[in-house]
């Protein structure tokens, strides 16, 4: 459509409306695409700001995504690392972390440790069950896996 200010044509624009459940922040988003160039972009921004919008703070969208449960803390940190990445390797690692690789690794290690703790609790809480081996070999393997990781 066309964007006007006081009946004066500012630009021909494309407006996209994105519903919250599918956006980065899980909030409703409106995006205005205008023709490039500093002056045109400045005019559109002035009009939007004068109509009540405000400029987002640094990191605001990532904070909102975190607060709304869209990403976890490891993924929020990955966004910062992506922004400040200086090498291909750092960008690759940050993308892996953003995808959830670090979170998945932490959850895997947590499960291994919880299996050990659960077995030890059973041995301590229910001695009448006669479990002779306080830490079976499979659970020792769990600890070795955690230590090597």
C-alpha positions in Angstrom: 0.0 0.0 0.0 0.9 3.6 0.3 2.1 5.4 3.4 0.8 9.0 4.0 1.6 11.7 6.5 -1.0 14.5 6.5 -2.3 13.5 3.0 1.3 13.6 1.6 2.6 10.4 0.1 5.7 9.2 1.9 6.3 5.9 0.1 4.8 2.8 -1.4 5.4 0.1 1.3 4.7 -3.5 2.1 3.3 -4.3 5.5 3.7 -7.7 7.0 1.7 -8.8 10.1 3.0 -11.8 11.9 1.1 -13.6 14.6 2.8 -14.2 18.0 2.9 -17.9 18.1 5.2 -18.1 15.0 7.5 -15.1 15.7 10.9 -14.9 17.3 9.5 -13.2 20.4 6.1 -15.1 20.4 4.5 -11.7 20.2 2.5 -10.1 17.4 4.8 -8.2 15.0 4.1 -5.6 12.3 6.9 -5.0 9.8 7.0 -2.2 7.3 9.2 -2.6 4.2 9.9 0.6 2.3 12.2 1.6 -0.5 15.8 1.8 0.5 17.9 4.9 1.1 18.6 6.9 4.2 16.1 9.7 3.6 13.2 7.4 2.8 13.9 5.1 5.7 14.2 8.2 8.0 10.8 9.6 6.9 9.0 6.3 7.4 10.7 5.8 10.8 9.7 9.4 11.9 6.1 8.7 10.9 6.0 5.4 12.8 7.6 7.0 15.9 5.2 10.0 15.8 2.3 7.5 15.7 3.3 6.0 19.1 5.9 3.3 18.2 9.3 3.4 19.8 12.8 2.1 18.8 13.6 -1.2 20.4 16.4 -1.3 23.0 19.6 -3.2 22.3 18.9 -6.9 22.8 15.2 -6.3 23.4 13.9 -8.9 21.0 16.2 -11.6 22.3 15.1 -10.7 25.9 11.5 -10.9 24.9 12.0 -14.3 23.2 13.7 -15.5 26.4 11.0 -14.1 28.7 8.3 -15.6 26.5 9.9 -19.1 26.5 10.8 -19.1 22.8 14.5 -19.6 23.6 16.5 -20.6 26.7 19.4 -18.8 28.3 22.0 -20.8 26.3 20.3 -19.8 23.1 20.1 -16.1 24.2 23.8 -16.2 24.8 24.3 -17.7 21.4 22.6 -14.7 19.8 25.1 -12.4 21.5 27.9 -14.7 20.2 26.5 -14.5 16.7 26.4 -10.8 16.7 30.0 -10.5 18.0 31.5 -13.5 16.1 34.7 -12.8 14.2 35.5 -16.1 12.7 33.7 -18.8 10.7 34.3 -21.3 13.5 32.8 -18.9 16.2 29.7 -18.4 14.0 29.3 -22.1 13.4 29.5 -22.9 17.1 27.1 -20.1 17.9 24.6 -21.4 15.4 24.9 -24.9 16.9 24.2 -23.4 20.3 21.3 -21.4 19.0 19.9 -24.6 17.4 19.9 -26.1 20.9 23.0 -28.4 20.8 24.3 -27.1 24.1 20.9 -27.5 25.8 20.6 -31.0 24.4 24.0 -31.9 25.7 23.2 -30.5 29.2 20.0 -32.4 29.3 21.8 -35.6 28.3 24.3 -35.2 31.0 21.6 -34.4 33.5 19.8 -37.6 32.7 23.0 -39.6 33.2 23.6 -38.0 36.6 19.9 -38.3 37.7 20.0 -42.1 36.9 23.0 -42.4 39.3 21.4 -40.3 42.0 18.1 -42.2 41.7 19.9 -45.5 42.2 21.9 -44.3 45.2 18.7 -42.9 46.7 17.0 -46.3 46.4 20.0 -48.1 48.0 20.1 -45.6 50.9 16.3 -45.3 51.4 15.4 -48.9 51.0 18.1 -51.1 52.5 15.6 -53.9 53.0 15.5 -54.4 49.2 18.9 -56.0 49.4 20.6 -54.2 46.6 24.2 -55.3 47.0 25.8 -53.1 44.4 25.5 -49.5 45.4 26.7 -48.4 42.0 26.3 -51.0 39.2 28.7 -50.9 36.2 26.1 -49.3 33.9 25.9 -46.3 36.3 29.7 -46.2 36.6 29.7 -45.9 32.8 27.3 -42.9 33.2 29.8 -41.2 35.5 32.6 -41.9 33.1 30.6 -40.4 30.2 29.9 -37.3 32.2 33.6 -36.9 33.2 34.8 -37.3 29.6 32.3 -34.7 28.4 
